[in-house]
Amino acid sequence: MSDPRMPLAFFPGQGSQHVGMAKELYENFKIARETFEEASDATRVDLKKLCFDGPESDLQLTENTQPALLTASIAAFRVAEIEKGFKPSAVAGHSLGEYSALVAAGAFPLASAAAWVRERGRAMQTAVPAGQGGMAAILSVEDDVIEKLCLAAVRSAEAKRLSGAKEITVDCVLSPANFNAPGQTVIAGAADAVNEAVALLKAGGEFSGKAIPLAVSAPFHCRLMAPARARMAELFKNAKDAEKPKTLRYPYVPNRTAKLTNEASVVFELLVEQVDHPVLWRQTGAMLIERGYKSAVEFGPGKVLAGLAKRISSAAAQAFVCTGVSDVKTLNELAAYV
């Protein structure tokens, strides 16, 4: 299906964005400028200004973050393709990054993806009333214990809801949202349930580990995202023929299955399910390492996926190198991986 001797292409998800991302690539390469123009036209958002000048508060709005990060990632990938001849063995992206991976694989146009993820961001943001959803990173806790922690937190939150101390309109939901790496899982759900989980870990007793509340605008990848899932299903149902997934240039790994596939026919279905199901990134990394892949290049700002790859590799007791391309310096360093 693909050659494990060649590097993979990884694409980051929401949280990696920062003001100034991709600016140097834009200033130095025509294909990067064309990439920003294509996505800006499709979204009717000046993504150049948003990415390079901010303000940070605007960039952090989910409906802006998603097309901005997608565009910055694809700009980096296209520059690497044209300037360095980079061709990945396969592609994978974390959450939003799955759209970047599919654009890189030629499944659908960047313009379509940019418009879709802007709507995806808007739908995810509005799926839950402000302040009633939350997420937390759980460290050093095994999967089966996390499941028990979520159940215990929901029971505690439900008991407090019965007291009527505070009006809450969302279902009392809490579940794993991102399996990022060994010892690092993110949970998502109702804010009061997330708070109870954090309190249970802090108290010790039955549950030991560490919880870090995350500053996010919505509880992504859990059952509370059902309205956003329905919105994405509607968008894909109404996609024009030119937007429907084409034969993939490279195999990709869906977040939903953590299995390599070349099947274009499953792309929309898996992207819909991805919205309210957990991201299986740890499982993705472990599968790729088991299949003999030795390296990957992270296209886009930050080094989140490189850090996760190191932890997954260490747990698998196998060497795996993940570098990144986000500017001219890191682009020139890519020669060692091509």
N, C-alpha and C positions, 0 to 999 in steps of 0.2 A: 504494500500500500504506500509506503514511504520509506526513505532511507535513514535509519537511525544515526548514520555517520554524519549527516548534515544537521545543522542546528534548527531548533524549533523557533517559531515566532510567537511571543507572548504579548498580550495587550492588557494594560491595567484597567481597573474599574474606578468608580467614583471614590474620591478621597485622595487620588494622586495629583489632582489639578493644582496649579498655582499660577498667579499672575506672572506673565513673561514666558510661559511655556511655548516652545516651538518658534520663538521669535528669531533666533539666530538662523534656524533652518529657512525660515521665510525670507530673511534678508539675503541669503546666499544661494538659494536654489529656486529656479522657475517652477518646478513641479510642486514645491511646497506652496508657493503663491497661488498656483492654479487650484490646489486642493482646498485652500481657504476660500477662494472665490466660489468654487462649486458648492461647498457646504453653506456658505453665507447666502448665496442665491436661493438655495433650497429652503432654508429656515427663515429667511428675511431678517436675519440677525447679523450684525457686523461682528463676526467671530474674530477677525483680526484685532479689532479694538478691545473686545471682551477678553481675549487671551493675553494680549500684550499690555494693555493699560488698566484692565479691570473696570471699576473698582472691585476689590475682593468680594464685597458683599453681593455684587451682581453675579460674579463668576460662581459663587457658592450656591446660588439658586438652582435647584435640581434641574429645572427645565432648561437652564443655560449650561450648567456643568456638563450634562450628558453630550450634547452636540459639540461643545468646545473640546472636551477630552477626546471624543471620537476623531475629530478633525486633526488635532495635534498628533494623535497616534498614527493616523493614516498618512499624514504629511511625513513623519519620520520614516515610516515603512517605505513609502514611494521613493523618497530620496535614497534610501539604502538600496532599493531595487535598481534604480537608474544609475546612480553614481558608483556603487560598489558591486553591482551584479548579484545582490543577495537574493537567494531563492530558498525558502524554508522547506524543511521536510514535512512539516505539518504546522497548524496554527491553533492557538487556544487563547481565550480571553476570560478574565474574571468579571462576571456579572455584565455590566455595560460593555466591557472589553470583548465580549462574545460577538457583538455587532462589528467591532473593529476587525476581529479575526475573520468574520465572514466577508466583509468588504475586501480585505486583503486576499482572500481566497477567490474573489470574483463571483460570489454568490448573488450579490445585488449591488446596484450603484451606490456610491457614497452619498449622492444627493438624496436618494430614498431613505437610506439609513439615518442620515442627519435629521430629516423631517420626522421619521419615526421615533427616534430617541428623544427628540424635543417633546413630542407628545407623550412618550413614555415617562419622561421626567415629570411632566405636568400631572399625568394621571397618578403616578406614585405619590406625588406630593399631596394631592387632594383626596386620596383614598381614605385617609384617617385625619380627623380633626387635629389641628395644631395642639401639641402638648400631650396628646393622648396615646401616642405611640413612642417606642423607644428601642434602643439596641445596646448591647453590652458585650465586650470581649471577655471571654472566660478562658483563663490560663491555667494550665497544669491540672486539667480535669478530663477524665476519660469520657468517651461518648455515652456509655450506659449511665454514668453518674449524671451527666448533663441532662439526659432525658428525665431522670428522677428529680433533679433540681428544678427543672421546668414545671413538672407536675406539682411539686411541693409549693413552688412560688405561686402557681395559679390557685391552688387551694387556699393559700394564705390571703391572696388578693381578693378572692371571691368572698371569703369570710368578712373581710373589712368592708367590702362593697355592701354587704347586707346591713351593715350598721348605718348606711346612708350618709356617711360623713361627707362624701363628695359625689357629685353627679358625674358619671362616666358613661359615655354612649357607645364605646367600642366593646366588642366581645373580649372576654378575659382569655387571651391567647398568648402563649409563649412557646417558642420552639427554636431549634438550631436554624440559623440562617446562612452562615458561611462556615464550612469546614475548611479553614485556611491552611493549617499545618498541624503536625503533631503537637498537642498541648495548646493549640490556639483555635478556639471555636467562637463564633459570634452568635448570640441569641437575639431574637427579635419578637416583639409583640406589644401588648398593651403596656403603657408606661408603668402602671402600678404593679403589674406582674414582674416587669424587669427590675423595678426597685426592690421587690421582695426577694428576687433571686440574688441581687447584690447584697442585701442584708443577711440572707442565709449564709452566704459564703463568708461574709465578714464575721459573723458570729461563730463560725467554726462548727463544732459538734458533728452532726452527720455528714456535713459537706465541707471539704477542705479544698482550697484553691484560691484564685484571685479573680476579681471581677473589675473591669474598667468600663464605666458608662461611656458611651460614645456620643459625641455631639453631632447627631444626624437629624435630618428634618422629617424623617418618616421611618417606620419599621419595615425595612425592605426584606423581601424573600420570606415572607410568612403569610399565613392565611388571611391577614387583614388587607393584603394587597389584591384581593379578589376583584375589586372594581377596576384596578389597573390591568389586571389580566384580561378582563372582558374588553377593555378598550383596545388592547393590543390585538386581540383576536378579531375585533371589528376592523381595525386598520389593515391587517393582513388579508382578511376576507375581501376587502375592497381594493387590494393592490392591483395595479395595472399589469398587463402581461410582461412588460419590460422590467417590472420590479420583482417579479416572482423569481425565486432562487433558481440559478443556472448551475450547470455542471461545475463542480468545484475544481479550481486549479491545484489546490492542496487539500489533503484531508484535514478535518478539524475535530476538536473535542468539545462537545456540548457540555455546559455546566450541569445539565439535568441528568446525564448518563455517565459522564467520565469515561466514555469509550470513543475511540477513533472511528470516524465515519466519512464516507464520500457521498452519502446520500443527500442530494439536494431536496428531495421530496419531504424530508422530515424537519427541515430547517424552521419553517414558520411554527409548526406544532411545538417544537422544543423551546423556541423563543417565548411562546405564550406561556408554557408551563414554568419556564425559568422565573417568571415574575413573582410567583407565590410559593416557590419551592427553594430549598437550600442550594447554595453554590457548592458543588463537590470539587473544590480546588485541590485539597489534600489528596483526594482519591485520583484526580487527574494527574498530578505530579507523580504519585506512586506508580500508576499504570505506565506512564511514559518511561520512567526509570527502569521498571521491570522489563519493558520491551527493548531496552538497550540504548535509549537516547542519552546522550552525554552532555548536551549543551543547548542553551536557548538564548535568544536575544529579546529583551523587553523593549518594545517600541512605544515611546511616550514618556511623559514626565515621571520623576520619582524612581524609586528602587524597591517598591513594595513587593513585587513578584520575585525579584532577585533574592530578597530576604526570605520569603516563604520557600523558594526553591532550595535554599541552603539548609533550612530546617527539615524539609521533606527528605532531601538527600542524606542528611546526617542520620535521620531515623531509619532510612533504608540501608545505611552503611555502604553507600555507593557514591562515587564522585560524580557530581553534576555541576556544571558551571553555567551561571546565568549572568550575562552582562546587559547593558542597556544602551539605547541610542536615543538621545534627546537634543543633541547640539552637534556642532562641527567636530569638536574634540572626540566625542564618543563615536561619531560616525567614522572618523579616521581610524579609530581603534578596532573597528569592525573587521578589518582585513584579516585578523587572526582567526575569524570564525567563518569566513567565506570559502 
